[in-house]
Amino acid sequence: MSTRRSSRSDTTPAGRLDEARLHDVLGYQLAQAGIVTDAVFKSQVGQPFGLRPVEYTVLTLIVENPGGSLVRLARALAVTAPNITMWIDRLESRGLVRREQSARDRRSQLLHATPEGVALARAATQRILDAERQALANHLSPGERAILLELLHKVACARSEVAAARAQPTVASVPSRRGKSVQAQ
């Protein structure tokens, strides 16, 4: 057992376990940060407005992009058409969004938020922003928060390159039973 004492910056936020190499793993740090933001969302929007995070996201994207299609929304969120349809059905049943048949392509539906949907999305977003600022006030300056948002957006923008790389077949070297490396596909 190590007697080394970790500095506060490389221990888990709760439980004070040594993160070791996890400290440098972006996915781990995002998951830990997600615990904070998920709690903010649940208390500020989930419980008071009865919205799930994905429903809030879908509603807000429709508010900000009126007249968009189901296909475009599914692509933006990297989900399947049946999933988007299910979420739109839920929002539509609550009177927050409406579908309209496209005049150009009668097979396509355009999405619009109702006035109630617009008001809910705007109120929810303001509550989230205010609560996140308050929750992080002792940990991030306004400038650090702006930098963090910009950097996270850049990470999210890498999604297209990651998806393209996943589509390419890879050749990996794996050890064989005899201890020699062989090429695997």
Secondary structure as a PSIPRED ss2 file (coil, helix, strand):
# PSIPRED VFORMAT (PSIPRED V4.0)

   1 M C   1.000  0.000  0.000
   2 S C   1.000  0.000  0.000
   3 T C   1.000  0.000  0.000
   4 R C   1.000  0.000  0.000
   5 R C   1.000  0.000  0.000
   6 S C   1.000  0.000  0.000
   7 S C   1.000  0.000  0.000
   8 R H   0.000  1.000  0.000
   9 S H   0.000  1.000  0.000
  10 D H   0.000  1.000  0.000
  11 T E   0.000  0.000  1.000
  12 T C   1.000  0.000  0.000
  13 P C   1.000  0.000  0.000
  14 A C   1.000  0.000  0.000
  15 G C   1.000  0.000  0.000
  16 R C   1.000  0.000  0.000
  17 L C   1.000  0.000  0.000
  18 D E   0.000  0.000  1.000
  19 E C   1.000  0.000  0.000
  20 A H   0.000  1.000  0.000
  21 R H   0.000  1.000  0.000
  22 L H   0.000  1.000  0.000
  23 H H   0.000  1.000  0.000
  24 D H   0.000  1.000  0.000
  25 V C   1.000  0.000  0.000
  26 L H   0.000  1.000  0.000
  27 G H   0.000  1.000  0.000
  28 Y H   0.000  1.000  0.000
  29 Q H   0.000  1.000  0.000
  30 L H   0.000  1.000  0.000
  31 A H   0.000  1.000  0.000
  32 Q H   0.000  1.000  0.000
  33 A H   0.000  1.000  0.000
  34 G H   0.000  1.000  0.000
  35 I H   0.000  1.000  0.000
  36 V H   0.000  1.000  0.000
  37 T H   0.000  1.000  0.000
  38 D H   0.000  1.000  0.000
  39 A H   0.000  1.000  0.000
  40 V H   0.000  1.000  0.000
  41 F H   0.000  1.000  0.000
  42 K H   0.000  1.000  0.000
  43 S H   0.000  1.000  0.000
  44 Q H   0.000  1.000  0.000
  45 V H   0.000  1.000  0.000
  46 G H   0.000  1.000  0.000
  47 Q H   0.000  1.000  0.000
  48 P H   0.000  1.000  0.000
  49 F H   0.000  1.000  0.000
  50 G C   1.000  0.000  0.000
  51 L C   1.000  0.000  0.000
  52 R C   1.000  0.000  0.000
  53 P H   0.000  1.000  0.000
  54 V H   0.000  1.000  0.000
  55 E H   0.000  1.000  0.000
  56 Y H   0.000  1.000  0.000
  57 T H   0.000  1.000  0.000
  58 V H   0.000  1.000  0.000
  59 L H   0.000  1.000  0.000
  60 T H   0.000  1.000  0.000
  61 L H   0.000  1.000  0.000
  62 I H   0.000  1.000  0.000
  63 V H   0.000  1.000  0.000
  64 E H   0.000  1.000  0.000
  65 N C   1.000  0.000  0.000
  66 P C   1.000  0.000  0.000
  67 G C   1.000  0.000  0.000
  68 G E   0.000  0.000  1.000
  69 S E   0.000  0.000  1.000
  70 L H   0.000  1.000  0.000
  71 V H   0.000  1.000  0.000
  72 R H   0.000  1.000  0.000
  73 L H   0.000  1.000  0.000
  74 A H   0.000  1.000  0.000
  75 R H   0.000  1.000  0.000
  76 A H   0.000  1.000  0.000
  77 L H   0.000  1.000  0.000
  78 A C   1.000  0.000  0.000
  79 V C   1.000  0.000  0.000
  80 T C   1.000  0.000  0.000
  81 A H   0.000  1.000  0.000
  82 P H   0.000  1.000  0.000
  83 N H   0.000  1.000  0.000
  84 I H   0.000  1.000  0.000
  85 T H   0.000  1.000  0.000
  86 M H   0.000  1.000  0.000
  87 W H   0.000  1.000  0.000
  88 I H   0.000  1.000  0.000
  89 D H   0.000  1.000  0.000
  90 R H   0.000  1.000  0.000
  91 L H   0.000  1.000  0.000
  92 E H   0.000  1.000  0.000
  93 S H   0.000  1.000  0.000
  94 R C   1.000  0.000  0.000
  95 G C   1.000  0.000  0.000
  96 L C   1.000  0.000  0.000
  97 V E   0.000  0.000  1.000
  98 R E   0.000  0.000  1.000
  99 R E   0.000  0.000  1.000
 100 E E   0.000  0.000  1.000
 101 Q E   0.000  0.000  1.000
 102 S C   1.000  0.000  0.000
 103 A C   1.000  0.000  0.000
 104 R C   1.000  0.000  0.000
 105 D C   1.000  0.000  0.000
 106 R C   1.000  0.000  0.000
 107 R C   1.000  0.000  0.000
 108 S C   1.000  0.000  0.000
 109 Q E   0.000  0.000  1.000
 110 L E   0.000  0.000  1.000
 111 L E   0.000  0.000  1.000
 112 H E   0.000  0.000  1.000
 113 A E   0.000  0.000  1.000
 114 T C   1.000  0.000  0.000
 115 P H   0.000  1.000  0.000
 116 E H   0.000  1.000  0.000
 117 G H   0.000  1.000  0.000
 118 V H   0.000  1.000  0.000
 119 A H   0.000  1.000  0.000
 120 L H   0.000  1.000  0.000
 121 A H   0.000  1.000  0.000
 122 R H   0.000  1.000  0.000
 123 A H   0.000  1.000  0.000
 124 A H   0.000  1.000  0.000
 125 T H   0.000  1.000  0.000
 126 Q H   0.000  1.000  0.000
 127 R H   0.000  1.000  0.000
 128 I H   0.000  1.000  0.000
 129 L H   0.000  1.000  0.000
 130 D H   0.000  1.000  0.000
 131 A H   0.000  1.000  0.000
 132 E H   0.000  1.000  0.000
 133 R H   0.000  1.000  0.000
 134 Q H   0.000  1.000  0.000
 135 A H   0.000  1.000  0.000
 136 L H   0.000  1.000  0.000
 137 A C   1.000  0.000  0.000
 138 N C   1.000  0.000  0.000
 139 H C   1.000  0.000  0.000
 140 L C   1.000  0.000  0.000
 141 S C   1.000  0.000  0.000
 142 P H   0.000  1.000  0.000
 143 G H   0.000  1.000  0.000
 144 E H   0.000  1.000  0.000
 145 R H   0.000  1.000  0.000
 146 A H   0.000  1.000  0.000
 147 I H   0.000  1.000  0.000
 148 L H   0.000  1.000  0.000
 149 L H   0.000  1.000  0.000
 150 E H   0.000  1.000  0.000
 151 L H   0.000  1.000  0.000
 152 L H   0.000  1.000  0.000
 153 H H   0.000  1.000  0.000
 154 K H   0.000  1.000  0.000
 155 V H   0.000  1.000  0.000
 156 A H   0.000  1.000  0.000
 157 C H   0.000  1.000  0.000
 158 A C   1.000  0.000  0.000
 159 R H   0.000  1.000  0.000
 160 S H   0.000  1.000  0.000
 161 E H   0.000  1.000  0.000
 162 V H   0.000  1.000  0.000
 163 A H   0.000  1.000  0.000
 164 A H   0.000  1.000  0.000
 165 A H   0.000  1.000  0.000
 166 R H   0.000  1.000  0.000
 167 A H   0.000  1.000  0.000
 168 Q C   1.000  0.000  0.000
 169 P C   1.000  0.000  0.000
 170 T C   1.000  0.000  0.000
 171 V C   1.000  0.000  0.000
 172 A E   0.000  0.000  1.000
 173 S E   0.000  0.000  1.000
 174 V E   0.000  0.000  1.000
 175 P E   0.000  0.000  1.000
 176 S C   1.000  0.000  0.000
 177 R C   1.000  0.000  0.000
 178 R C   1.000  0.000  0.000
 179 G C   1.000  0.000  0.000
 180 K C   1.000  0.000  0.000
 181 S E   0.000  0.000  1.000
 182 V E   0.000  0.000  1.000
 183 Q E   0.000  0.000  1.000
 184 A E   0.000  0.000  1.000
 185 Q C   1.000  0.000  0.000
